[in-house]
């Protein structure tokens, strides 16, 4: 890891847990926070760059879906996985107070409180995946198994 990259809370938490990772900086575009842009900047396949989405279920409250950048969340599947009848993405204005993160910098690690987390099973196809390191312009390269264990995530199929 480059000395010029400032450690985030995510990195400090992983250090404390003894989990290996790399912090990978990239040029972010305020007007294009999509996973496609991140993958392009990293020079990595879009399906290896995972996005963190926060949803609200009608029965169980907030939960997290971590999915490949090329996927769109299927709200019916997400609701079923999380034990809800229905769900929806939370409003952007709710993201910071609910998680401590902003759009384009939301990590499944280190939220204000650990939310039920579901990670797409395709993560296991890779030795490492990328997720946000908790700020825009910085990705975390991590073993999917380490991420799953650390956040207590459940795998889900398509």
DODREN-578228 format. One record per residue (C-alpha): residue number from 1; chain; x, y, z. Coordinates in Angstrom, 2 decimals. Layout:
BEGIN
+-----+--------+---------+---------+---------+
! num ! cadena !       X !       Y !       Z !
+-----+--------+---------+---------+---------+
! NUM !      A !       X !       Y !       Z !
...
+-----+--------+---------+---------+---------+
% end
This chain:
BEGIN
+-----+--------+---------+---------+---------+
! num ! cadena !       X !       Y !       Z !
+-----+--------+---------+---------+---------+
!   1 !      A !    0.00 !    0.00 !    0.00 !
!   2 !      A !    1.26 !    3.45 !   -0.89 !
!   3 !      A !    2.27 !    5.67 !    2.01 !
!   4 !      A !    0.33 !    8.56 !    0.43 !
!   5 !      A !   -2.96 !    6.69 !    0.82 !
!   6 !      A !   -4.63 !    7.70 !    4.07 !
!   7 !      A !   -6.09 !    4.82 !    6.05 !
!   8 !      A !   -9.82 !    4.89 !    6.48 !
!   9 !      A !  -11.84 !    3.60 !    9.42 !
!  10 !      A !  -12.48 !    0.49 !    7.29 !
!  11 !      A !   -8.73 !   -0.13 !    7.06 !
!  12 !      A !   -8.24 !    0.40 !   10.80 !
!  13 !      A !  -11.02 !   -2.09 !   11.58 !
!  14 !      A !   -9.48 !   -4.69 !    9.27 !
!  15 !      A !   -6.02 !   -4.08 !   10.75 !
!  16 !      A !   -7.42 !   -4.67 !   14.24 !
!  17 !      A !   -9.02 !   -7.92 !   13.03 !
!  18 !      A !   -5.78 !   -9.07 !   11.36 !
!  19 !      A !   -7.39 !   -9.23 !    7.90 !
!  20 !      A !   -5.27 !   -8.70 !    4.78 !
!  21 !      A !   -6.38 !   -6.10 !    2.25 !
!  22 !      A !   -5.06 !   -3.44 !   -0.08 !
!  23 !      A !   -6.26 !    0.14 !   -0.42 !
!  24 !      A !   -6.47 !    1.09 !   -4.08 !
!  25 !      A !   -6.95 !    4.76 !   -4.95 !
!  26 !      A !   -8.73 !    5.82 !   -8.14 !
!  27 !      A !   -9.90 !    9.05 !   -9.72 !
!  28 !      A !  -13.57 !    9.46 !   -8.96 !
!  29 !      A !  -15.97 !   11.67 !  -10.84 !
!  30 !      A !  -18.59 !   13.48 !   -8.74 !
!  31 !      A !  -20.99 !   13.18 !  -11.69 !
!  32 !      A !  -20.30 !    9.49 !  -12.34 !
!  33 !      A !  -20.17 !    7.40 !   -9.17 !
!  34 !      A !  -21.25 !    4.23 !  -10.98 !
!  35 !      A !  -19.39 !    0.95 !  -10.57 !
!  36 !      A !  -18.57 !    1.01 !  -14.29 !
!  37 !      A !  -16.46 !    4.13 !  -13.77 !
!  38 !      A !  -14.69 !    2.56 !  -10.78 !
!  39 !      A !  -13.93 !   -0.66 !  -12.69 !
!  40 !      A !  -12.60 !    1.34 !  -15.62 !
!  41 !      A !  -10.35 !    3.38 !  -13.32 !
!  42 !      A !   -9.07 !    0.22 !  -11.63 !
!  43 !      A !   -8.62 !   -1.67 !  -14.90 !
!  44 !      A !  -10.61 !   -4.56 !  -13.44 !
!  45 !      A !  -13.66 !   -6.50 !  -14.67 !
!  46 !      A !  -16.95 !   -4.89 !  -13.68 !
!  47 !      A !  -18.13 !   -8.13 !  -12.07 !
!  48 !      A !  -15.18 !   -8.03 !   -9.66 !
!  49 !      A !  -16.06 !   -4.51 !   -8.45 !
!  50 !      A !  -18.89 !   -4.83 !   -5.94 !
!  51 !      A !  -21.30 !   -2.10 !   -4.95 !
!  52 !      A !  -22.87 !   -1.73 !   -1.52 !
!  53 !      A !  -26.58 !   -0.95 !   -1.52 !
!  54 !      A !  -28.63 !   -0.15 !    1.57 !
!  55 !      A !  -32.30 !   -1.08 !    1.52 !
!  56 !      A !  -35.22 !   -0.84 !    3.91 !
!  57 !      A !  -37.56 !   -3.77 !    4.34 !
!  58 !      A !  -41.19 !   -3.43 !    5.36 !
!  59 !      A !  -40.72 !   -5.83 !    8.29 !
!  60 !      A !  -37.06 !   -5.95 !    9.33 !
!  61 !      A !  -35.72 !   -2.47 !    8.65 !
!  62 !      A !  -32.37 !   -1.74 !    7.06 !
!  63 !      A !  -30.16 !   -4.33 !    5.37 !
!  64 !      A !  -27.28 !   -4.37 !    2.88 !
!  65 !      A !  -26.82 !   -6.05 !   -0.49 !
!  66 !      A !  -23.29 !   -6.26 !   -1.89 !
!  67 !      A !  -23.37 !   -7.13 !   -5.57 !
!  68 !      A !  -21.28 !   -7.05 !   -8.73 !
!  69 !      A !  -21.19 !   -3.69 !  -10.46 !
!  70 !      A !  -22.98 !   -5.06 !  -13.52 !
!  71 !      A !  -26.01 !   -6.21 !  -11.50 !
!  72 !      A !  -29.18 !   -4.34 !  -10.66 !
!  73 !      A !  -30.85 !   -5.13 !   -7.36 !
!  74 !      A !  -33.95 !   -7.29 !   -7.73 !
!  75 !      A !  -36.18 !   -5.90 !   -4.99 !
!  76 !      A !  -38.34 !   -9.04 !   -4.82 !
!  77 !      A !  -35.29 !  -11.26 !   -4.31 !
!  78 !      A !  -33.77 !   -8.81 !   -1.81 !
!  79 !      A !  -37.02 !   -8.70 !    0.18 !
!  80 !      A !  -37.26 !  -12.50 !    0.28 !
!  81 !      A !  -33.60 !  -12.88 !    1.34 !
!  82 !      A !  -34.00 !  -10.43 !    4.17 !
!  83 !      A !  -37.27 !  -11.83 !    5.50 !
!  84 !      A !  -39.35 !   -8.95 !    4.22 !
!  85 !      A !  -42.43 !   -8.87 !    2.05 !
!  86 !      A !  -41.17 !   -5.80 !    0.18 !
!  87 !      A !  -38.20 !   -3.45 !    0.25 !
!  88 !      A !  -36.81 !   -0.35 !   -1.41 !
!  89 !      A !  -33.51 !    1.46 !   -1.65 !
!  90 !      A !  -33.17 !    4.05 !    1.10 !
!  91 !      A !  -33.20 !    7.71 !    0.09 !
!  92 !      A !  -29.78 !    9.28 !   -0.41 !
!  93 !      A !  -30.44 !   11.71 !    2.45 !
!  94 !      A !  -30.83 !    8.70 !    4.79 !
!  95 !      A !  -27.53 !    7.08 !    3.82 !
!  96 !      A !  -25.15 !    9.19 !    5.91 !
!  97 !      A !  -27.22 !    9.22 !    9.12 !
!  98 !      A !  -27.98 !    5.49 !    8.80 !
!  99 !      A !  -24.52 !    4.19 !    7.85 !
! 100 !      A !  -21.96 !    6.96 !    8.33 !
! 101 !      A !  -21.18 !    6.83 !    4.60 !
! 102 !      A !  -22.07 !    8.90 !    1.55 !
! 103 !      A !  -23.10 !    7.74 !   -1.92 !
! 104 !      A !  -20.06 !    6.51 !   -3.81 !
! 105 !      A !  -18.21 !    5.77 !   -0.57 !
! 106 !      A !  -20.48 !    3.28 !    1.20 !
! 107 !      A !  -18.64 !    0.22 !    2.50 !
! 108 !      A !  -20.18 !   -2.92 !    4.00 !
! 109 !      A !  -17.48 !   -2.63 !    6.68 !
! 110 !      A !  -17.66 !   -0.15 !    9.54 !
! 111 !      A !  -21.21 !    1.13 !    9.28 !
! 112 !      A !  -22.58 !    2.94 !   12.33 !
! 113 !      A !  -24.14 !   -0.37 !   13.29 !
! 114 !      A !  -23.69 !   -3.70 !   11.58 !
! 115 !      A !  -26.68 !   -4.34 !    9.35 !
! 116 !      A !  -27.75 !   -7.74 !    8.01 !
! 117 !      A !  -25.59 !   -8.16 !    4.91 !
! 118 !      A !  -26.09 !  -10.30 !    1.81 !
! 119 !      A !  -23.24 !  -10.74 !   -0.68 !
! 120 !      A !  -23.78 !  -12.15 !   -4.15 !
! 121 !      A !  -22.32 !  -15.66 !   -4.45 !
! 122 !      A !  -20.35 !  -14.73 !   -7.57 !
! 123 !      A !  -17.79 !  -13.12 !   -5.25 !
! 124 !      A !  -16.45 !  -16.64 !   -4.64 !
! 125 !      A !  -15.32 !  -16.85 !   -8.27 !
! 126 !      A !  -12.47 !  -14.46 !   -7.44 !
! 127 !      A !   -9.43 !  -14.54 !   -5.19 !
! 128 !      A !  -10.23 !  -10.94 !   -4.33 !
! 129 !      A !  -12.98 !   -8.42 !   -4.97 !
! 130 !      A !  -13.23 !   -4.68 !   -4.63 !
! 131 !      A !  -15.60 !   -2.80 !   -2.34 !
! 132 !      A !  -15.54 !    0.80 !   -1.20 !
! 133 !      A !  -12.97 !    1.58 !    1.48 !
! 134 !      A !  -15.42 !    4.07 !    2.99 !
! 135 !      A !  -14.62 !    7.19 !    0.99 !
! 136 !      A !  -14.93 !    8.20 !   -2.63 !
! 137 !      A !  -11.76 !    7.56 !   -4.59 !
! 138 !      A !  -10.56 !    4.58 !   -2.56 !
! 139 !      A !  -11.39 !    0.91 !   -3.03 !
! 140 !      A !  -10.60 !   -2.02 !   -0.80 !
! 141 !      A !   -9.19 !   -5.16 !   -2.42 !
! 142 !      A !  -10.08 !   -8.06 !   -0.14 !
! 143 !      A !  -10.64 !  -11.80 !   -0.19 !
! 144 !      A !  -14.38 !  -12.44 !   -0.49 !
! 145 !      A !  -14.17 !  -15.07 !    2.25 !
! 146 !      A !  -12.54 !  -12.58 !    4.63 !
! 147 !      A !  -15.24 !  -10.01 !    3.84 !
! 148 !      A !  -18.03 !  -12.54 !    4.35 !
! 149 !      A !  -16.62 !  -13.64 !    7.70 !
! 150 !      A !  -15.88 !  -10.13 !    8.93 !
! 151 !      A !  -19.35 !   -8.68 !    8.27 !
! 152 !      A !  -21.19 !  -11.93 !    9.03 !
! 153 !      A !  -22.72 !  -11.89 !    5.57 !
! 154 !      A !  -24.92 !  -14.46 !    3.96 !
! 155 !      A !  -24.32 !  -15.48 !    0.36 !
! 156 !      A !  -27.19 !  -15.19 !   -2.06 !
! 157 !      A !  -27.70 !  -16.57 !   -5.58 !
! 158 !      A !  -29.03 !  -14.69 !   -8.57 !
+-----+--------+---------+---------+---------+
% end
